[in-house]
Amino acid sequence: MILYDRLLVWLTLALCVTGLIMVISTSIPIGKSLYKDPFFFAKREVFYFISIFLLSLFFLRIPVVFWKKYSNFILILSTLSLIFVLLLGKSVHGSYRWISIGILHIQPSEICKISSFLYISNYLSRKIKEVNNNFWGFFKPMGIITVQSALLLAEPDLGTVVVLFLTTLSILFLSGAKIKQFFSIIVIVLIIIISLILTKPYRINRILSFWNPWKDPFGNGYQLTQSLIALGRGHFFGQGLGNSIQKLNYLPEAHSDFIFSIIGEELGYVGCFLILLGIFIIAFRAMYIGQKSLEKKEIFPGFLACSIGLWFSFQTLINIGAVTGILPTKGLTLPLISYGGSSLIVNLIAICILLRIDFELRLSQNQALPKED
């Protein structure tokens, strides 16, 4: 009897191995130029993989009820970490997003994602009728997200804020909240986003360069034009693994936020399609597990699984949109593929939680019925 989702496990492993190979391929030039070690980023990525493998042996054993019981505590810790990073965080490219502890660089915004979805799933398991029947029940979880978003914007990290809001609104919509509540929140969010764009010159420049990057290809539009050149060189089957030119210090962040461009250049349309298909299937499996849990009246694991699927979907959409010029540039990684310790570890912890939800669901369906007296 199989009590785990084999497709989910093998797809996750396949994407992680692919991501590791592409990080090694893309990070050699930047590692050599910055640290005089071409395998600097590759060594760190291997360390992260070994760490999360050991951690997975622990996280897979944690029952789902644990996450429900301590979701509020985890939310408080993640919020405090967002405050801490603003006070004592490490600045990279003008953003305070990392806390350095020895060789580890922790990004609280990644922890914030999963803690927020744990809280919202717990809230809906207790207050779903209140969410459906009155505006205050709907507004309370949005209020928590708004507080965290304000802290994230202070870093600044607009990309994570967009993922949080889109996922939260989607989960509340799935819970049965009224349409008029969504319109009011969406109008408020649009006003806030427009205000945030207009108050920061660099955000205005990003929007202008996004509309026409070729107008200033060596200035504000430089990263996007180099990304498009990489994708254009890939054609259908790509230039071959390791044969990218754009990764040779032409495309900034080629090993992290813009790794998909190098995948397109080296592996072509076929490689891009297979990676996106893998992420889509993982997101679909998460939504399927969530649906089966909700059918069994398991509200917390059901909404948590759905939120993980939506989170992966929206983050992938925003990353690919930025890389291809469909959306303005955002500092978001491609789940399970891009370089980044915090992002990779948190994503794989989410997968472990998803596997545990599926395990407990299968176990409940296959338990023997007790004998009658």
N, C-alpha and C positions, 0 to 999 in steps of 0.2 A: 504494500500500500504506500503510495507516494503522498507525503504530507507537505510538499513544498512546490512552488511554481518553477518547474525546470526551465521553461522558456524565459522567465524573468531573470533567473540566475545566469543562464548562458548568454543572454543578450547583454546583461550588465558587464560580465567578464569580457565579452568581445569588444564592447565599446571602451572599456578601461584599457585593454591591451592596445587597441587602436590609438587611443589618446596618448598612451605612453610612447608608442612608436613615433607619433607625429610630434610630440613634445621634444623627443630626442632629435628628430630631424630639423625642427624649426629653431631650437634653442642653441645649437652649436655656435652660429656666428655671434649672437648677442652675448653668450657666455664667455666666448673668447675675448670679445672687445671690452666687456665690463669687468670681468673677474680673472682674465688670463687663463681660464679653465673652460674648454669647449663643452665639458660635460657637467658643468656646475648645476644647471637646472635639471638635467637628467638624473643626477645623483639625488637631488632633493625630491624629485617626483617618485623615484624608487623608494626612498625613505617613507614618503607619505603612503605609498601602496602597502608597504610592509606594516606600517602602523595601523592602517584601517583594516588590514586582514586580521591582525591580532585583536583589534577592538571589536571586529564583527563577531568573533567567538563569544564576546561578552554581550553585545547588543542583541544578538539573535535569541539569547536566553531570557531577555527582559520581557515579562508579560505586558500585554497592551494596557492592562489596568494600572500598571505603574505610571505610564505616560499620562493617563487621565488624572491620577491622583496628584501628581506633582507638576502638572502643566502650568498652574499659576506661579509656582515657585520658579520654574524654568523661565517663564516670561519675565519675572522680576529680575532674575540674574542677567538675562540678555539685555534688558533695558538699562541696568546698572553698567553693563559692559559698554553700551553705547555712550553713556555719560563719561565713563572712564577713558574711552579712546579719544574723546574731545579734549580731555585734560592732559593726558600723558601719552597719547598715541603717537605713532611714527608717521611723519609726513612723507608722502611719495607723490610727486607731481602736484603738490599743493593740496592734496587730500589727506585728511587724518582718518584712515580706515583700518590701520593695523596696530596691534599690541604685540611688542616683541618680548618674548620670554626665551632667552637663550637662542637656540637655532630655530625655534618655532616663531612663526608670525601669524597670530590669530586675527581673523577678520570678523568682528562682532556682527556685522551686517548679515553674514551668512548664517550665524547662529540665530539671529533675529527672525529669519524666514521660518525656520522650522518651529521655533518657540511660539511664534504668532499663530501658526496653523494648529499647533497643539492646543493653544488657548481657545481658539475659535471653535474647534471640534468639541472641546469640553463644554464650552458655553452653549452650543447648539444641542448637545445631549441633555442639558438641563433646562434650557429656556427656549426650545424651538417653537412652542406655542406662543410665547411672548414675542418672539421675532416676527411671527406670522400675523399677529393681531394688533400690535401697536408700534408706533414709530420709535419709542424709547428703547424697546427691546432690540430693534434693528440698529439704533444709533450707538448703543453701548460698545459693541465690538468695534465699530468704526471709530469710536472715540479712542480706544486703545491703539488702533492702527495709526490714527492721526498723531498721537503723542510720539510713537516710535518713528513715524515719518518725519516729524519735525527734527528729531535728533539725527536721523539719517541725512536730511538735507543740510544740516550744519557741517557734515563731514567734508564735502558734499557727496551724496550718492543717490542721484535721481533715479537711476535704473532700478535699484532695489525697491524704491518707493513705488514705482510703477508696477513691478511684479507683485508687491504686497497688496496694493489696492485692487488690481485686476483679479487676483486669486481670491481675495476676501469677498469682493462683490459677487464673483461667480459662485462661491460656496453659499453665500446668503441667498442667492437666486435659486440654487438647487434645493435649499431648505424650504422654499415656498414663500419667501418674503414678497410683499406687494410691489407691483411695478412702479407705483407713484413714489415709493420710497427710493427706488433706484434713480429715478429721474432727478429728484432733489439732490441726492448725493453726487450724481454725475455732473450736474450743473455746478455745484460747489467745487468739485475737484477740477473741472475745466477752468473755472475762474482762478483757482489757486495756481494751476500749472502755467496758465498764461501770465499771471503775475510774476511767478518765479522766473520765467523765461525773460520777461521784460526788465527785471531788476538786475540781471547779471549779463554783462556784455559778452562773456564767453559763450553763454547759452544762445544768445542772439546770433553770434557768429556761427555756432554749430548748425542752427536752423538754416541760415543763409547758405552755408557751404553744403548742407544736405540737399537743398533745392537745386543747386548748380555747382557741384564741386570743381568742374573744369574751368570755372571763372577765375579761381585762385588755386591752381593745382599745386603750387609750391608753398602755400600758406595755410589758410583754414581748411581747404579741401584736400590737403596733401594725403592724409591717411586713407580717406575714402577713394581717391583716385588710384593710389597704389594697390588698394584692395581690389578694385575693379580690374586693374591691369593683371593682377595675379589670377583672378577668376577667368579673365578672357584668355590667358595663355593656356589654361588647362584643357580647353575644348572638351571632347567626350571622354577620352581615356587618360588624360593628364600627361605631364612631362616625365612621369616616373618618380618613384619614391627617392627623395634626396636631391632631385634635380631642379628645385625651385630657385629662381633668381631673386624674387622679391624678399625672401627671408634673409638675404645678405645685407642686412641693415638698411633696406629700402622701406620696408613696411614696419612701422612701429607696432609693438605688442603682438608680433607675429606668433609668439608661442602661447599667448593667453587669449585676450579678447578677440583677436583677428586670426586665430588658428584655422578657422574654416576657410579663409581665403587661400592659405597655403595648401590645405587639403584639396581645394578645387584646382590649384595649379599643378600639384603633384599627382593626384589621383583622378582628377577630372570630374565630369558630371556623374559618372558611375559611382565613384567614391563618395561624393557629396550625397547622392541619393540614398546609398546604403546606410550611411551614418544617420541621416534624418529619418529614414525608415525605422532604424533601430530605436531611436529616441521616441518616435511616435508610438511604436508597439509597447514600449515600457510605460508611456503615459496612458495608453489605452488599457493595458493590463491593470494599472493602478485604478483607473475609473471602473473597470469591470469588478475588481475586488471590492471597491467601495460600494458598488451597486449591490453585489451579493450580500455584503454585510448589512446594508440598509434593509434589504428584503428580510433578513433574519432579525430585524429590530435592534441591531447593534449600531446605535447612532454614532457614538464616538469613533470607533474604528472605521465606520463607513465614510464619514465626512473627512477623517484624517487621510484615508487612502485617496479619496477624490481630490483633496487639496494638494497632495503630493503630485498626482498626475497633472493637475492644472498648473501647478508651480513649474514643473519641468517643461510643459508645453509653452507657457508664456515666456519663460526665460529663453528657451530656444528660439521662439518667434522673434523676440527683441534682438537677440544676438545676431541671428541670420539677417534680420531686417537692417541692422546697422552695417553689417559687412557688405551687403548687396546694394546699399543706398536707398532702401525702401523706407527706412526710419532714420532719425538722427542718431549720431554716434552716442552709445552708452557704455559705461564700464561694467559690462556683464559678461561672465564667462559662458562658454558652451558646456552644458551639463555633461559630466563624465569624460570630457574630451580635453578641455583647456587646461593649461598649467595653473596651479593654485592649490595650496595645501588645504586651506579652510574650505574652499568651495568643494573640492573633491571629497574630503572627509565628511562634510555635512550632507552632501548628495548621497554618499554611500550609507551613511547612518539612516537617511530617509528610506533607502532601498531595504535596509535591514528591518526597519519598522514595518515596511510594506510586506516583506516576507513573513514577519511574525504575525501580522494581521491575517494573511492568507493561511498560515499554518494553523492558527487557532480556529479559523473558519472551517477548514477541512477536518480538523480534529472533532469539532462539534457535530459535523455531519456524519462522521464515521464511528462515533462512540456507540457501543452496544447499549441497547435499551435495558433498564433494570428489570429483573424478574418480578412477576406479580406474586403477592403473598397468597 
